[in-house]
Amino acid sequence: MNAQDPLAQLRDIHLPESTGWWPLAWGWWLVLALIVLGLGFALYRLRIKRRRQRYRQEALAELERAYRHFREYSDTAAYLQSLNQLLRRAALSALPPEQHSRVAGLSGEAWLEFLDGQLPEKHRPFTEGPGRALLAGPYQANPEADVEALQQLGREWLRDHRLQRPANHRRGKSGHSQPHSPRRPEATRNA
């Protein structure tokens, strides 16, 4: 080795050790926190939605029991009474308490129009179709009704109805809808 040669005194290139993935940088912690918060919020919303929709599954199960009872005993009047009561209870379960008196008081054509108005389609199966049997059928000894069509209609209504809340209602802190009252402008003071 030549002592005069400065290049000979240099050491070989040493690469730094590769960095590990742990501990994470603060940006990755932020991403993880956002993912966890997003998943938590999604699960919370799913739980609320399932709780709000539970009445549908219970009503559909009760509708099937009423249909099995009809098939066993061929009692059309009892089936029509059960279907009418079931639809009314389902509507009351979905609406806020302050609207219960409005729906509970409906009868006759107004009740059928209410049922038609809650379906997403524009056809009118209650006022113009097999649902008309709900007008007088439950009160007759031997009513004439297409029970299979009514069963299908009841299933569709329970599965697909969208109860329309009045436009002047909003959700309050308690979770129930509250009548909306616009804010009044504060009175100006005269100086």
MOMOFEN-V561328 format. One record per residue. N is the residue number from 1. PSI is psi in radians with two decimals (* if undefined). NEAR is the number of other ideal C-beta (glycine too) atoms within 12 Angstrom. D_FIRST is the distance of its C-alpha to the first C-alpha in Angstrom with 2 decimals. Layout:
((N	PSI	NEAR	D_FIRST) (N	PSI	NEAR	D_FIRST))
//
This chain:
((1	2.37	9	0.00) (2	2.12	8	3.69) (3	-0.35	8	6.22) (4	-0.33	8	8.78) (5	1.93	9	8.15) (6	-0.47	9	10.45) (7	-0.49	10	10.44) (8	-0.37	10	7.09) (9	-0.20	11	8.87) (10	2.53	10	11.91) (11	2.86	7	13.36) (12	2.76	6	15.37) (13	2.28	6	19.03) (14	2.13	7	21.48) (15	2.54	7	25.11) (16	2.77	6	27.84) (17	2.54	6	30.21) (18	2.49	6	33.25) (19	2.49	10	36.30) (20	2.92	8	39.28) (21	-0.20	8	42.80) (22	2.38	8	44.09) (23	2.64	9	45.13) (24	2.63	14	46.81) (25	2.80	13	46.71) (26	-0.51	10	50.02) (27	-0.68	10	50.93) (28	-0.61	14	51.00) (29	-0.68	14	53.15) (30	-0.76	13	55.52) (31	-0.78	14	55.73) (32	-0.73	15	56.45) (33	-0.72	15	59.08) (34	-0.68	14	60.78) (35	-0.80	14	60.86) (36	-0.76	14	62.37) (37	-0.72	14	64.92) (38	-0.77	14	65.81) (39	-0.72	14	66.36) (40	-0.75	14	68.42) (41	-0.72	14	70.57) (42	-0.74	14	71.10) (43	-0.68	14	72.19) (44	-0.81	14	74.49) (45	-0.68	14	76.14) (46	-0.73	14	76.53) (47	-0.74	14	78.21) (48	-0.75	15	80.60) (49	-0.76	13	81.44) (50	-0.68	14	82.18) (51	-0.71	15	84.33) (52	-0.47	18	86.28) (53	0.03	22	86.79) (54	-0.61	17	87.82) (55	-0.52	25	91.49) (56	-0.83	31	91.10) (57	-0.71	19	90.07) (58	-0.71	17	92.82) (59	-0.69	31	95.39) (60	-0.68	26	94.35) (61	-0.71	18	94.73) (62	-0.61	25	98.15) (63	-0.72	34	99.14) (64	-0.67	22	98.33) (65	-0.73	20	100.47) (66	-0.67	32	103.37) (67	-0.72	30	103.05) (68	-0.68	18	103.05) (69	-0.73	22	106.16) (70	-0.78	28	107.80) (71	-0.57	17	106.99) (72	-0.73	12	108.49) (73	-0.16	15	111.64) (74	0.71	16	112.08) (75	1.61	24	112.94) (76	-0.71	31	112.14) (77	-0.75	26	113.50) (78	-0.67	28	111.29) (79	-0.77	35	108.25) (80	-0.67	37	109.06) (81	-0.78	26	109.53) (82	-0.77	32	106.20) (83	-0.78	43	104.38) (84	-0.80	36	105.95) (85	-0.68	23	105.13) (86	-0.77	35	101.60) (87	-0.69	43	100.88) (88	-0.75	30	102.34) (89	-0.67	23	100.30) (90	-0.72	34	97.09) (91	-0.72	32	97.84) (92	-0.58	25	98.55) (93	-0.55	27	95.34) (94	-0.43	28	93.25) (95	2.69	30	94.99) (96	2.69	26	94.65) (97	-0.59	19	97.57) (98	-0.18	20	99.23) (99	-0.03	26	99.85) (100	-0.73	20	101.41) (101	-0.59	12	104.94) (102	-0.79	21	104.60) (103	-0.69	29	103.56) (104	-0.48	19	105.77) (105	-0.09	14	108.79) (106	2.48	26	108.30) (107	2.88	19	110.81) (108	-2.41	18	112.29) (109	-0.62	19	110.94) (110	-0.67	18	108.77) (111	-0.76	28	106.94) (112	-0.68	32	106.36) (113	-0.65	22	105.16) (114	-0.82	32	102.73) (115	-0.77	41	101.34) (116	-0.66	29	101.03) (117	-0.29	25	99.35) (118	-0.12	30	96.50) (119	2.51	29	95.43) (120	-0.47	15	92.67) (121	2.88	17	94.65) (122	-0.01	9	97.62) (123	2.83	17	100.08) (124	1.32	21	102.74) (125	-0.32	31	103.13) (126	-0.77	36	105.06) (127	-0.42	24	107.60) (128	0.00	16	108.03) (129	-2.61	24	106.84) (130	-0.33	30	107.22) (131	-0.24	35	106.49) (132	-0.35	28	110.01) (133	-0.33	33	111.18) (134	-0.22	43	109.90) (135	-1.02	24	112.71) (136	-0.31	21	115.70) (137	-0.76	29	114.39) (138	-0.27	27	113.52) (139	0.06	18	117.09) (140	2.69	18	118.96) (141	-0.83	13	120.13) (142	1.34	14	118.95) (143	2.67	27	116.68) (144	2.09	16	115.52) (145	2.57	33	111.75) (146	1.60	21	108.91) (147	-0.63	32	106.96) (148	-0.75	17	104.06) (149	-0.67	19	103.58) (150	-0.65	38	103.91) (151	-0.78	32	101.35) (152	-0.72	21	98.86) (153	-0.73	38	99.73) (154	-0.74	42	99.27) (155	-0.82	28	95.84) (156	-0.76	28	94.79) (157	-0.79	40	96.06) (158	-0.60	36	94.40) (159	-0.66	21	91.09) (160	-0.15	21	91.05) (161	2.58	32	93.14) (162	1.74	18	91.66) (163	2.21	32	93.86) (164	2.06	20	94.16) (165	2.56	22	94.12) (166	2.65	16	96.01) (167	-0.39	9	93.95) (168	0.37	13	94.95) (169	2.54	21	93.18) (170	2.86	18	89.67) (171	2.31	14	87.72) (172	-3.05	15	88.11) (173	-0.49	8	85.94) (174	-0.14	11	87.85) (175	-0.23	13	86.92) (176	2.65	17	90.52) (177	2.53	24	91.54) (178	2.55	19	93.26) (179	2.38	17	95.64) (180	2.18	14	93.76) (181	2.06	10	95.22) (182	2.60	8	93.77) (183	2.39	6	92.85) (184	2.43	6	95.53) (185	2.46	6	94.55) (186	2.46	6	94.90) (187	2.38	6	98.00) (188	2.48	6	97.30) (189	2.44	5	98.58) (190	2.21	4	100.92) (191	*	3	99.93))
//
